[in-house]
Amino acid sequence: WLKRWLPVTGAMKGRDEPLLDPESPAEPPEVTRDSPFTGGDGRPSEPERIQIMIQAAPPAPANLAPTSLSQSLLHSLADAPSGSSEGPLQGLTSEQAQQRLLEHGRNEIPENVEAWYVMLGKQFVGMMPFMLIIAAVLSGVTEDWTDFAVITLMLIVNALIGFHEEFKARQSLDALKAQMTATVPVKRDGEMVIIPVAELVPGDVIFLRGGNIVPADCEFLEGDEMLVDTAALTGEPLPRKVPRPERPDEPQG
């Protein structure tokens, strides 16, 4: 049955011979053309090495970036529209900004740095330290000096461990703050330049885009509608649309 079927199939394909001769063993076809994976003799060749160069993408337009990047961008021109040179979008000059900076101070909240001895003294305040102190006093009154020494040692060791952990955590937080610098595009002398947020003064015209942190108490002048997350100030769970219709119980802006 197989011998009868194959010649018919070969005739249908337009061949004079059957597709498969049962008396001759099947041989693999020879590779006669060159390809990226075979040589001229048909044998596999070594794969070619392809070098790919990947360039880093430009920094995202955010106003919170590492200090090394922010320092290189400070006082450079910002990729932001400068707007009109008249009216509320006129902005300030460098001299006016410097004068107002001296008058109003930097745009930052002063941090009250706690002294190390105050931090150490707070380790003796709390439920557990009070219990150890009372136990030590009772041991001293009963003249049980062994217990008194052990409890006093526990109290001191506990305070030193707590002081070490808290001081180390504060150092780590200070190092993290020093690595990040907040910047914002500001219109100075008719051009949008990048300056630190701490150097903002009243009357500055700034440019914000989606994802930026609002650096100060601002008034909307012009632009597209945006949603501002005010949960940290008002506790509202939903973002606030800016601008929105004025309300009688709210100041303008």
Buried (B, 14 or more C-beta within 10 A) or exposed (E): EEEEEBBEEBEEEEEEEBEBEEEEEEEEEEBEEEEEEBEEEBEEBEEEEEEEEEEEEEEEBEBBBEEEEBEEBEEEEBEBEBBEEEEEBBBBEEEBBEEBBEEEEEBEEEEEEEEEEEBBEBBBEEEEBEEBBEBBEEBBEEEEEEBBEBBBEBBEEBBEEBBEEBBEEBEEEEEEEEEEBBBBBBBBEEEBBBBBBBBBBEEBBBBBBEEBEBBEEBEEBEEEEBEEEBEEEEEEEEEBEBEEEEEEEEEEE
